Amino acid sequence: MATAAPPPSRKQILSLFRSFLRSSRQFSDYNIREYTKRRTIDAFRHNKTLTNPSSVAAAFADGNHQLQVAKRQALVYHMYSPEVKSIMEIKC
């Protein structure tokens, strides 16, 4: 019989939130950076009302998984980002 993971503390949740915001700053593209930031804030606001310890633990585990995905995406995006960020920078 598997035991459920204990619910995370407030400190752990705030740390996860800050980590998401830090990872959003890794994107060089403004649109992706702002989308990641906005999506993070919306998700944490949505999960703010969770009271059941098992659903809080599940949301926290999902958040940790999503943070790892965001970090990998930031790394990949950085590796293959275009050298010219704007069409206005192209020399004719």
N, C-alpha and C positions, 0 to 999 in steps of 0.2 A: 504494500500500500504506500503510495507516494504522498509525502506531506507537502502542503502548500508552502511556498516561500513566504517569509514574514513580510508585511507591508514595509515599504521604504520610509525612512524618516523624512521630515520636512527638509532637512539639510541635504539629503541625497537627491530629493526632487529638485530643489533649487540649483544644486550642482549640475544636474542633467540639463536643466533649462539654460544655464550659463554656457554649458558645453555646446549646446545646439547653436546658441547665438555666436559663439566663437567660431564654430565650424562654418556658419553662414558667411562670415567675413573672409573665408578662404577663397570664395568664388570671385574671380576678377570681373565677371560680367555683372553689371548693375541689376539687370532684370532677374537673373537667377539668384543673386545675393538677396535682393529684396523679397523675392518669392519665398525663399527658404526662411527668412526672418519672419515674414507674415504667417507662413504655415506653422511655424513653431509656436508663435504667440497664440494663434487660433486653437491649435491642438491642446495647449496647456490650459487655456480658458475653458475649452469644452470638457476636459477631464477634471477641472477644479471641483465639480459637484459630486465626484465619486466618493462614496462613503463606505462601501463594502470593501473590507481589507483584501479580499482575493481579487476584486476587480482593480483595485489600486495597484496591487503587485503585478497583475497582468499588464496594465497600462504602462507601468514602469519598465517591465521587461521588454515590451514592444518599443518603448521609447529608446531604450539602450540599443536595441537592434537597429532602429531607424537612424540613430546617431552614427553607428558604424557604417551604414550605407551612405549617409551624407558625407562622412569623412572620405570614403573611397571615391565617391563621385567628385568631390572637390579635388582630390589628387589626380584623377583621370582627366578632369576638365583642365587642370593646370598643365598637365603634360601635353595636351593637344589643343591648347588655346591658340587662336589665330594671333599672328604677330601684329596685325593691324586691328585695333579695337573699333574703329569707326571708319565709315566710308569717306569721311572728310579727311582722313589721314593719308589716303592714297595719292601718290604723286603721279601726275600725268606726264 
